[in-house]
């Protein structure tokens, strides 16, 4: 509850990676729905790559003299920090813990009676979104919101890397609201209640994550040649790359070339660092269910 006679303060918190348009597409949808956002906080890793630097600059350029599209909105970038310095990649237990602590301190500081928080977990490393989601039961309240941005494949291609930052009222851009299950809801459960709030949160969050993964898989699959699709199908069905070569009657080098293309497309679809190492068993984990359903 906010004090009588005063309006609640609405703060938008978004995780950011290399795709700056995720922040503005989600913010545009919130404003269109009538949420009076007064502050935007973008949580990001240290922008040591040119891609991350460009994304951060692109988002910042949307806010001129603390206004956004005619709305008085403050913009605040918030970098992941460790006691020894800034964190540029979530590639170690120490970096992951630094991200968790940074998010925890931020949400705790913003957790005020007259403040409504809007947390968007779509941008940046998926692990960053998972960390934010894991803190929700402890630090968010029923008045707060968790949002997931979904869009069609061709929309993601159209907007990639911030080429297009705004698509007002586009039917293929969806901002889905996830339930905020507070700690008290976890604890207050009837002895006869078979389906708990935690079950609901897990189910809906899993459904949202699965929908996002299907989009990512489809984005990669649609960009492949017939031979590359055959390689991906065989790998996803359990074959080793050497077995794929024998099955397709090609050399192991040809299979490696196809996998290199597939890995590059996956790094783009999953917003992974260009040097992020991928293996064929990772492909199997991501694509097995998707390809089985085709």
Buried (B, 14 or more C-beta within 10 A) or exposed (E): EBEEEEEBBBBBBBBBBBBBBBBBBBBBBBBEEEBBBBBBBBBBBBBEBEBBEBBBEBBEEBBEEEEBBEEEBBBEBBBBBBEEEEBBBBBEEEBBEBBBBBBBEBBEEBBEEEBBBBBBBBBBBBBBBBBBBEBBBEBBBEBBBBBBBBBBBEBBBBBEBBEEBEBEEBEEBBBBEBBBBBEEBEEEEEEEEEEBBEEEBEEBBEEBBEBBBEBBBBBBBEBBEEBBBBBBBBBBEEBEBEEBBEEBEBEEEBBEBBBEBBBBBBBBBBBBBEEBEBEBEBBBEBBBEBBEEE
